[in-house]
Amino acid sequence: MKVEPKTLPGFMELLPNDQIEFNSIKEKIQKSYESFGFLPLDTPIIESADVLLAKAGGETEKQIYRFTKGDNDLALRFDLTVPLAKYVAEYYRRAKLPI
């Protein structure tokens, strides 16, 4: 069986020169945000599928890659809306704003 290599829809793959340019732009944006007092935050790329699908349902279902691992129904997040809301709900008493 011959497999054709291809990047999955919704994923970005950058060649070295493009990655260098991307990193440079990202660094400028990050420095700008930090200059206004925003703090960095990194959330897991994998979320519980029920959390991602809780409100939006059908349209969101089309935007996620969903899979199971053992008894866990998991999905790859497609943006930061749900992880940020989850973070604020979990850590709002300790979180230093702005994030």
Residue frames as qw, qx, qy, qz and C-alpha x, y, z in Angstrom:
[[0.000, 0.888, 0.460, 0.000, 0.00, 0.00, 0.00],
 [0.419, 0.290, 0.006, 0.860, 1.41, 3.35, -1.07],
 [0.234, -0.788, -0.446, 0.354, 0.81, 6.24, 1.34],
 [0.320, 0.669, 0.133, 0.658, 0.83, 9.80, 0.02],
 [0.387, -0.320, -0.427, 0.752, 2.32, 12.19, 2.58],
 [0.042, -0.635, -0.304, -0.709, 0.11, 15.19, 3.28],
 [0.023, 0.049, -0.522, 0.851, -0.61, 17.61, 6.08],
 [0.043, -0.542, -0.833, 0.100, -4.01, 17.17, 7.68],
 [0.040, -0.697, -0.317, -0.642, -6.59, 19.95, 7.21],
 [0.479, -0.840, -0.137, -0.213, -6.45, 22.52, 9.97],
 [0.762, -0.492, 0.111, 0.407, -2.79, 21.93, 10.79],
 [0.263, 0.932, -0.241, -0.058, 0.12, 24.14, 9.87],
 [0.878, -0.141, 0.197, 0.413, 3.45, 22.79, 8.69],
 [0.149, 0.965, -0.175, -0.128, 6.23, 25.30, 8.12],
 [0.840, 0.314, -0.141, 0.420, 9.49, 24.75, 6.33],
 [0.623, -0.317, -0.238, 0.674, 12.61, 26.13, 8.08],
 [0.197, 0.172, 0.101, 0.960, 12.66, 29.61, 6.45],
 [0.388, -0.556, -0.396, -0.619, 8.94, 30.08, 7.04],
 [0.692, -0.532, -0.453, 0.181, 9.34, 28.85, 10.64],
 [0.478, -0.119, -0.169, 0.854, 12.08, 31.42, 11.25],
 [0.087, -0.330, -0.219, -0.914, 9.81, 34.19, 9.94],
 [0.584, -0.557, -0.500, -0.314, 6.86, 32.87, 11.98],
 [0.664, -0.393, -0.414, 0.482, 8.99, 32.80, 15.16],
 [0.288, 0.065, -0.042, 0.955, 10.14, 36.37, 14.54],
 [0.312, -0.443, -0.322, -0.777, 6.58, 37.66, 14.12],
 [0.688, -0.513, -0.510, -0.057, 5.38, 35.68, 17.15],
 [0.577, -0.224, -0.341, 0.707, 8.20, 37.10, 19.27],
 [0.051, 0.220, 0.063, 0.972, 7.28, 40.68, 18.28],
 [0.521, -0.499, -0.409, -0.559, 3.63, 40.09, 19.15],
 [0.726, -0.415, -0.494, 0.237, 4.57, 38.46, 22.47],
 [0.422, -0.069, -0.239, 0.872, 6.86, 41.35, 23.44],
 [0.180, -0.355, -0.201, -0.895, 4.11, 43.84, 22.57],
 [0.654, -0.516, -0.472, -0.290, 1.55, 42.00, 24.71],
 [0.694, -0.325, -0.421, 0.485, 3.98, 41.73, 27.62],
 [0.248, 0.170, -0.093, 0.949, 4.75, 45.46, 27.38],
 [0.418, -0.424, -0.184, -0.782, 1.06, 46.08, 28.21],
 [0.394, -0.357, 0.626, -0.570, 1.21, 43.75, 31.22],
 [0.916, 0.050, -0.135, -0.375, -0.24, 40.59, 29.70],
 [0.434, -0.490, 0.755, -0.049, 1.22, 37.36, 31.03],
 [0.419, 0.261, -0.780, -0.386, 1.88, 34.23, 28.97],
 [0.713, -0.068, 0.533, -0.450, -0.38, 31.21, 29.34],
 [0.341, 0.269, -0.826, -0.360, -0.06, 27.77, 27.77],
 [0.741, -0.049, 0.402, -0.536, -2.94, 25.30, 27.95],
 [0.518, -0.080, 0.838, 0.151, -3.14, 21.64, 26.90],
 [0.272, 0.228, -0.577, -0.735, -3.80, 20.95, 23.22],
 [0.375, -0.217, -0.877, -0.209, -5.97, 17.98, 24.21],
 [0.385, -0.168, 0.347, -0.838, -9.25, 18.56, 26.03],
 [0.327, 0.245, 0.882, -0.234, -12.11, 16.38, 27.14],
 [0.021, 0.278, 0.672, 0.686, -14.49, 16.22, 24.17],
 [0.192, -0.714, -0.673, 0.005, -17.51, 16.92, 26.36],
 [0.260, -0.650, -0.142, 0.700, -15.93, 20.21, 27.48],
 [0.127, -0.191, 0.461, 0.857, -15.28, 21.34, 23.90],
 [0.145, -0.307, -0.756, -0.559, -18.73, 20.32, 22.73],
 [0.076, -0.403, -0.727, 0.551, -20.71, 21.51, 25.77],
 [0.206, 0.601, 0.244, -0.732, -22.22, 24.64, 24.22],
 [0.265, 0.496, -0.420, -0.712, -21.65, 24.69, 20.47],
 [0.773, 0.172, 0.575, -0.205, -22.33, 21.08, 19.48],
 [0.795, 0.488, 0.354, 0.067, -22.76, 20.49, 15.71],
 [0.413, 0.884, -0.176, 0.131, -20.55, 23.20, 14.24],
 [0.301, -0.744, 0.590, -0.086, -17.79, 22.53, 16.76],
 [0.866, -0.044, 0.499, -0.010, -18.00, 18.82, 16.01],
 [0.749, 0.636, 0.100, 0.156, -16.88, 19.61, 12.45],
 [0.186, 0.895, -0.319, 0.248, -13.85, 21.58, 13.69],
 [0.486, -0.633, 0.578, -0.168, -12.28, 19.06, 16.06],
 [0.581, 0.270, -0.767, -0.038, -10.26, 15.89, 15.79],
 [0.696, -0.419, 0.296, -0.502, -11.86, 13.54, 18.27],
 [0.612, 0.245, -0.751, 0.034, -10.50, 10.25, 19.58],
 [0.796, -0.553, 0.006, -0.246, -10.65, 7.91, 22.54],
 [0.346, 0.471, -0.730, 0.353, -7.84, 6.79, 24.80],
 [0.086, -0.094, -0.891, 0.436, -8.99, 4.09, 27.16],
 [0.017, -0.656, -0.742, 0.136, -12.25, 5.34, 28.65],
 [0.097, -0.601, -0.086, 0.789, -11.51, 8.98, 27.82],
 [0.462, 0.723, 0.457, 0.235, -13.34, 10.82, 25.02],
 [0.392, -0.553, 0.104, 0.728, -10.77, 13.40, 23.90],
 [0.509, 0.784, 0.291, 0.205, -10.40, 16.08, 21.23],
 [0.508, 0.005, 0.040, 0.860, -7.77, 18.49, 19.97],
 [0.037, 0.783, 0.323, -0.531, -8.74, 22.08, 20.74],
 [0.530, 0.554, 0.396, 0.505, -9.07, 24.35, 17.71],
 [0.098, 0.748, -0.063, 0.653, -8.69, 27.69, 19.45],
 [0.304, 0.115, -0.653, 0.684, -8.12, 29.03, 22.96],
 [0.446, -0.441, -0.104, -0.772, -11.68, 30.00, 23.94],
 [0.855, -0.371, -0.306, -0.192, -12.56, 26.87, 25.93],
 [0.743, -0.041, -0.414, 0.524, -9.11, 26.38, 27.52],
 [0.115, 0.334, -0.227, 0.908, -9.03, 30.04, 28.61],
 [0.597, -0.458, -0.119, -0.648, -12.53, 29.83, 30.10],
 [0.887, -0.248, -0.384, 0.067, -11.58, 26.60, 31.88],
 [0.551, 0.152, -0.376, 0.729, -8.38, 28.20, 33.21],
 [0.152, -0.412, 0.135, -0.888, -10.20, 31.27, 34.52],
 [0.762, -0.411, -0.229, -0.445, -12.91, 29.12, 36.13],
 [0.878, -0.156, -0.379, 0.247, -10.31, 26.92, 37.80],
 [0.613, -0.090, -0.245, 0.746, -7.80, 29.57, 38.88],
 [0.032, 0.795, 0.256, 0.549, -9.76, 32.85, 39.03],
 [0.550, -0.830, -0.090, 0.026, -8.92, 33.40, 42.69],
 [0.687, -0.459, 0.260, 0.499, -5.19, 33.05, 42.05],
 [0.605, 0.483, 0.362, 0.519, -4.95, 34.34, 38.49],
 [0.211, -0.559, 0.009, 0.802, -3.16, 37.60, 37.94],
 [0.478, 0.723, 0.479, 0.140, -5.01, 39.57, 35.29],
 [0.768, 0.432, -0.113, -0.459, -4.61, 40.42, 32.50],
 [0.781, -0.120, 0.587, 0.174, -3.70, 37.03, 31.06]]
